[in-house]
Amino acid sequence: MAGLKYAQGPLEGQVSFVHQKLSNLAVQITQAESQNIIVEPANETINGLNFLLAYGHNIGFNARLLGSILHGTENTVDAAGQALNGARVTGLPTYNINFGLGYRMYADQTLWSIRALDNYQSATYLSSDITASPTTLQLPFSAVNLVNLSLSARTTMFDHDIPGLKLMRISLMLDNLLNRKYNVQGYVSAGGNYGAGSAGSILASPGTPRAVYASITASF
């Protein structure tokens, strides 16, 4: 990895170039007939870049754009023992981009903060338990755009009322504001989970629906 960084006042920028080689990976595959677990060797090469552009002070408006653009290929063998070179790395999105806007202000012994984050991830590729190798198939609904909101208040206004209290933080987080339906991972089944008739089906794990989290943290 090699990169450049710039910082001047409220402006910050970073870019880094990535070249990663992974050797002798153990890829676990479950055989449909016997349910035996076999391990296939694999090598991966990932190239791309990471970037960051940010603006803002501790108080006031702030913005941040960060993400990655990656291309990964895999060299492995399929279930028949044939070499498979140049397949896309399973589960690796080409684009992963985050854009955030926020505002901070200090009033009444409290640092108030509000932030909106928009995250885009491009589609990922599937592996197959039938061929024991990566495929050119994309996971359905893996390309997704998620919007999250967060509110927080860090305050010392209760210090005189609670002995020993130094700081209290109250947070409210709203994830997946638009309630997008998406899949986070999946594979092509060989029929081991739901019988031979399901061979060739894509089995996927859904992402988290709209969720609200609240927390109170006290430091003494």
N, C-alpha and C positions, 0 to 999 in steps of 0.2 A: 504494500500500500504506500502511495506517495501522494502528497497533496500540498495545497497552498491555503493560507489563512490570512484574512485582512480584518483589522479592527481599528476603527477610528471613531471616537465619540459614541453615539448611539447606534452606529452601523457596524455590522459584523457579517463577514462572508467567508465561506469555506468550500473547497472542492477537493476531493480525493479520488484517485484512480485506484481501482482494485484489480488485482490478479491473484487468484487463489487456486491452488491445485490440491485436491484431496485424493489420497491414494489408499488402496486396500480397505475400502469401505465394506461393511458387512450389511447387505440388503436382505432383510428377513422376508421370506415368502411362505405362506401356508398352502400346502397341497390339498386340493379338494377331496380326492378319493381317500387318502389315508390320514388327513389332518396332520401329517408330519410337517415340521418346520425345517426348511432348508435355508441355507445362507449362500447368497451369490456374491462374488467379489465385484467391486466396481471402483472406477476412478472418475472424479469430477473436476471440471475446470470452469471457474466462474470469473468473468470479466465484467467491468462496468465502472460506474462512478457513483459517489455519494456527494450531496451538495447541501449547503445551508446558506440562507440569506435572512438576516434578522435585523430589526430596527426597534429601538425603544430604550427608555430609561427605567429605573426602578419605580418611578411614579409617572402616570400618564399613559398615553397610547403605546401599544407595542404590537408588532407583527412578526411572524416567523414563517418561512417557507423552507422545508427540508424534505429530502427524499432520496431515492436511489433508482438507478437504471442499470439493471443487471442482465447478463446473458450467460446461462449455464448449460454446459453440455456434459453428457455422461458416456463413458465407455464401459460396457459390461457385456455379459453374455445372456442369451435368453434361455428358456426352459429346455430347448433342444441342444444347447451348447454352442449355438452360433454367436459369433461376435456381433455386437450391436454398438456402433460408434456414432457419436454426434447426436444422440437423442437428447431432448430437453430435460433438464433436471426436474424431477418431480417436486411439485409444491413450491417452486420458486417463481414469484411474479416478476415480470419484466419491469413494471413500473410500480413504485410505492411512494406516493407523494402526499405530504401533509401540509396544510395551510392553516395557520392560526391567527386570530385577531383577539386582542385583549385590552383591558384598561384597568389601571390600578389608581387608587386614590386613598389619601390618609385623612380621616376625620374621626373625632370623638375617641381618641386613643385606639383607633382600629385601622388596620390596613385592609381595604376592601378590594377584591379582585374578581373580575368577570372575564371569561374566556370562551371563545367558540373555536372549535377545531373541525376541519373538513379533511377527511382521509380518503384517498382513492387508491385502490389496488387493482391491478390488471389480472386477467385470468391466469390460473395455474394449470399445469399439466398433470395427467394421471399416470399411475403405474398400473400394471395388470398382473393379477394373480394367475391368469391363464398362461401367459408367456413368461412370467417372472421377469419382467423388464419394463422400462418406461414406454410410453405410447405417445402418439401425436394428438391424442384426444385431450380436450380441455375440460376441466371440472365445471359442470353447469353452475351458473350463478356464483362463480368465484370472483368474477369481476364486480366490484362493489364500491359504492361511494357512501361513506358513513359520516354523519354529523353528530358531534358531541358538544355539550355545554357544561361549564363548571362555574360555580360561585363559591367564594370563600371569604372568610373574615378572620383575621388574626388580631386579637384584642388583648389589652391589659386592663380594661375597664372594671373587671371583677377582682382584681388583685387585692383591693382593700377589703373585700367582703369574704374572701376565702383564704384562710391562713396558709402561707407557703406558696400560693399560686403565683407563677411568673408569667405564664402566657396561655391563652386558650385559642384554639383554632376550630372553627365551624365550617364544614364543607358540604356542598350539595352538588352532585354530579348526575347528569342526564346523558346516558349513552344511547347511541342509535336513535336519535331524536325522530327521524322519519320512519322508524320501524322497518328498515330494509330487511328483506328476506334473502339470505345468502348462505353459501356453504363454505366451510373453512378447510375441509380436507375430504378426500375420497379416493376410491380405487375401483378398478374393474374386477368384479368378483368371479372366482372360479366355481362358485356354487357351494362352497363349504359352509356358508352361514344359513342359507335358506333352501338348500337342496339343489340337485343338479339342474333343475329347471330354471334356476336363477343365474346360471353361468352367463357371463357377458353383461350382467346388470351393473350399473354404477351405484355403489354404496357410498353415501356421503354423510358427513356430520354437519348439522346446521349451525349457523352462527347465533350469537346471543341476540334476542329481540330487544325492543326498547326496555331500558332498565333505569331505575332511579336509586342512587346511593346517597346516604347522608352519614356524616361522622362528626363526632366531637372529640377533640384531643386536648388534654390539659397537661401542662408542664409545670413541675414543682421544683 
